[in-house]
Amino acid sequence: MVSHRRPARSKREKNCSIRSNRLAALLGAAGAWITPLPAGLAAPGAGPVSGQPTPAAATAVNGTLDPQGPAPRPTAPGGAGRTPGAAGTSRSPAPTAASPPLELELSADSQRYDAQLGRYVATGHVKALLAGGRIMADRIEFDPTSRQLLASGSVRFQRGQQYFQASRLRFNLLEGRGDMDDVYGVLDLDGSQQDLDLTQLPSAPLLPPEPISCSPSLPPLPDWHPFPWSVTAWGGQMYTANFGDTFLFNGQYRPEYLAGVGMQRRILDGGLIAFELDANLLNHRSQSQPGGGFNQEVPFANTPAQNFGDGTLGLGMRFWLQPWLNIYFVQGVSLLTEPSNYEKTFRDTYSTFLNYLAFEVEALFTPRLSAVGRIHHRSGAYGTYNGVSEGSNGYLLGLRYRFGSSAPPRKPPELPPAQGCPGAPPPESNPPTDLASQLDLVTMGPAAGDPAPSNRRSGGTAAANPSPAPGGGTLGQGGSAVTPPAPAAKPTGTVWDRARIQERERARVIAGLNQRVTDVKFQQSLSAERRYGFPSTLSTPDQVNEFGGARPNQLNNLATQGNSQLVKGTISRWRVQARQMAFTTTTITADRMAFSNDPFTPAQSWMDSENVVATLLPNGDTEIRTDRNRLVLDERLPIPITRRTVIKKQQDVDNRWVLGVDEEDRNGRFIGYNIPVRVGEKGTLRIQPQFLTQRAINGNTDSYPLPGQSANAPGVSQPTKAGDLFGLQAVLRRQVLGFNSDATLEMSTFNPDNIANGTRSWGDFSRAVQMPLLGESKWRLFGAYRFRTWNGTLGEQDVYSAYGTSLEQTGLLPTWGKLSGNYLWRTGVGNFQGNDFTTNNLADSWRFSGIASANLNYPLWIGKPAALTASAAYANTGQPVVPGLWLRANVLGTFAYYGNGVNQNTIGLTGGPTLTLGHFVKPFFDYTEITVTGGGTLRQGGSPFSFDRAVDLGTIGIGLSQQIAGPLVFSGGIGYNVDPNSPNYGEITNSYLEFRWQRRSYEIGIFYSPYDGLGGLRVKLNDFNFGGTGLPFVPYSRQVAKPGERGPIPSFGPDPAIGPAQGPINRPF
């Protein structure tokens, strides 16, 4: 069915409206760009003379020309009035009443039917509107016989949150496949299913059209440190202290001196971050000194003088805070030529072969010469090396010399600008490479008819691709001769002088870019962690951190249920770029493709993928398989990542292989593999078989009491049996009789003698219920066996068994001016077995309890963020830093009554200020956030159990986040028991340390909690929502065509993507 519409147009504009009741094909993950034209325009039996534009009055209506006279009714191949669909696909359902009308409105400078070639041709500012979407191009051709559609020159598609552009689009409607050249776009996974299905309303209204987005030509990155080799002369002295105390110089020197030489070789240059091999040969010369209480006939007797060698080998990570200043971490191994007398007498166990850890600060005088200070640390890495815990520490001072030359960096994918941009290659320079596309080219032939206008609103390529001029040179716009640019002058000055000039020029160009991005908002993070010391299952409720009292964020509990997954979160909005891309309704393939989560250009993080096959799965997820995949940070640091990635729309990303550490139940390291099992329609069962590697290496275990002893007896060392080497974790989640069930089983052994003490389990059934006067609440039935919980300075406690029921509710408090808050209450009853507080026996009692907690927040002062640009507020953080002073408080009350008549009631108040200063823009100390909290609790009575006994009635907590230099941030916190009546007065209640390299789009952090013994490495990619199309992000240096060659432009002149410095973005966070 074809209908006739004629909106008001200018005289040079022609219109064509097409209405179809069904679609035959949709494009898949890249975007549903083209829908089959209805049979009404399939193959006219007669039409205008080839090359003659259709008059304005001669618009097709139901297959006839009116008013010029009747023409034969067109007939589609395969039958009149039939619209063929894409091969292998079913028809899309007819749109519902809420669906947009599938009507194509086409406008162009010229529209005609070329009878000689049998094509419909529209040229000059072609615009097609369909179902709330828009396609724009310089030229669109359609062959009704082969059902081929070709759009070329500044091709742009936009619908809802999706945007794509290309130099050329070719699509076969019969086969449902096509290809594109010079592709760039924004893919929003949250709205992709809605936006790419033309039978549904788009997720957002159509914005005004914009010119094609062109790749900015940026000066190359400067190389501040071109010398990959270095040699270091060392001298130093050993120090008596634990490793943590060496950072505070909290110890004393001892008469043992070191001298030697070291060599470093950079193996990966990431600009601000570099990875190096680190090797050192040192000589220890010690005098007679006091010994320790171990491994000698007379404890604490003096040890004799000693002379021995020490060789270290490790992998280092260097962070450049400034071109002349860096910090350096080394992880490796250390081998002594003979046992150290100090380590032998001060440690219960010792070894010549231990773990090596170094921390270094280096200051450069010149690009080659520097002074270095290093902490030299040997240890057993928590018993990993022959059961050794501590080793020895020392300080080293050195003089370092750098030399050598760096290998050329790997080139990024060659992705020139699209047609319509300066520097775009001529269309014929990129012919199709696959056989199917070449056959399409034969079928379609070259672009027919008149060439598209050269002076287009979206820009042309004439100036960017000049023609040869007689006698040399080139012809510029208008035919005037242009002399080729002179060769670049030979660089002068030192390495740092040249780099400084290049850095300033690059910053100037970037600051002048019109980013074409607005309303940038941080959404979430995709986080991956490598942990140490965490239990295999985290069971502490998340509400402990939110409602357990006001404290610095650094002192939040790390072992909560919400922190269970090593890989969690998602990226919902990607920018994509490719030289050539082929697609079907469900797949995308490309030889090389780039993805970025950063809304700005140059992107701080993007993925470079080779031989990409992206598949849109039936559940809406996108699976990406590649031959090679790497994450590029700050355009320099490539990190290899998995070749198979599943980008999920909503669920967290799961990880199959697990390398875990559980010191208490599994004696250290273990390997697990997650096996997901579908249970019913919505239920899931995750089974994780485990092999306990550390227990297998040690040959013994001390996690269980001897057979026949009490369940709360301490663990005793015993030889391992075959069943002790295997473990299991199983997690079941499904709906049962209207309840949400969540059950966890932990088994750290299959040895029948230990299985009772090697099993932990817990679970609950919960559902929402409506309570009179209270509204919606959550009702739970719970049960547990050997459940682990933490109770302040009492440490970890076991609930041997528990079962019962509870009712709880959370909500927001009414706002009162600037005061806001939220609340939690819970009440329940159950039977519990656990350690008695006063004895080491098991106590058994019924318990009726309740808790009420309220958080209050009040801003005392709020400043203004820095300018909301890529080089200011968004340089080092995804959320602009807003200076201010906030006051936080928590009121917490509890009651508990036990079956033996004992009760415990408490009421507590905690709170304190949080002060934020700076904007995180300047190179040094431009961001400080400090939180101080304190409080007290009044207690009446006391619990008979250790797991819920109210302790630490007076506490103070301090948290600090401080920019040190550039993107490097230190974050730390510590809590103390300040209750003078407590036996634990003055003891630490929690502690946390973290160094993180923080940028707008990514974050790398190393964290450790000395109190809990938990630590790890964390990598984050940030997800943003934003308006606008952005700029192509793959690094590109614009080139000009010369006779017989193409070469880089030696200077950085005007670029259409560069305008005045970008002003503030519309809305702050």
Secondary structure, DSSP 4 states (H G I P E B T S, - for coil): ----------TT-EEEEEE-S--S----TT-----PPPGGGS--SS-SPTTPPPPTT-EEETTEEETTB--PPP--TTSTT-----TT-PPPPPP-TTSPP-EEEEEESEEEEETTTTEEEEEEEEEEEETTEEEEEEEEEEETTTTEEEEEEEEEEEETTEEEEEEEEEEETTTTEEEEEEEEEEEEHHHHHHHT-TTS--SSPPPPP-PPP-----PPPP-S----EEEEEEEEEEEES-HHHHTTT-SEEEEEEEEEEEEEEEEEEETTEEEEEEEEEEEEEE--EE--SSSSSSTTPEEPPEEEEEEEEEEEEEEEEETTEEEEEEEEEEEESS--HHHHHHSSS--SEEEEEEEEEEEESSSSEEEEEEEEEEE-TTTTTTT--EEEEEEEEEEEEEE--PPPPPPPP--PPPTTSTTPPPGGGS---SHHHHHHHHHH-SPPSSPPPSS-TT--STTTSPEEPTTSSEE-TTS-EEPPPPPPPPP-S-HHHHHHHHHHHHHHHHHTB----EEEEEEEEEEEEEEES--SS--B-THHHHHS----GGGS-SSBGGG--SEE----EEEEEEEEEEE-SSEEEEEEEEEE--SSSS-SEEEEEEEEEEEE-TTS-EEEE-SEEEEEETTTEEEE--SEEEE-SSSPPP-SEEEEEETTTSSEEEEEE-EEEEETTTEEEEEEEEE-HHHHHH-EE-SSPPTTS-TTSPP--EE--GGGGEEEEEEEEEEETTEEEEEEEEES---TTTTTTTEEEEEEEEEEEEETTTEEEEEEEEEEEEEEEE-GGG-EEEEEEEEEEEEEEEEEPPPBTTBEEEEEEEEEEEEEEEEBSSSSSEEEEEEEEEEEEEEEEEEEEE--PPPSSTTTTTSS-SS----EEEEEEEEEEEEEEETTS-EEEEEEEEEEEEEEEE-S-SSBS-EEEEEEEEEEEEEEE--SBSSS-----EEEEEEEEEEEETTEEEEEEEEEE--TTSTTTT-EEEEEEEEEEE-SSEEEEEEEETTTTEEEEEEEEEEEEEES-----S----EEEETTEEEE-SS----TTB-SPP---S---
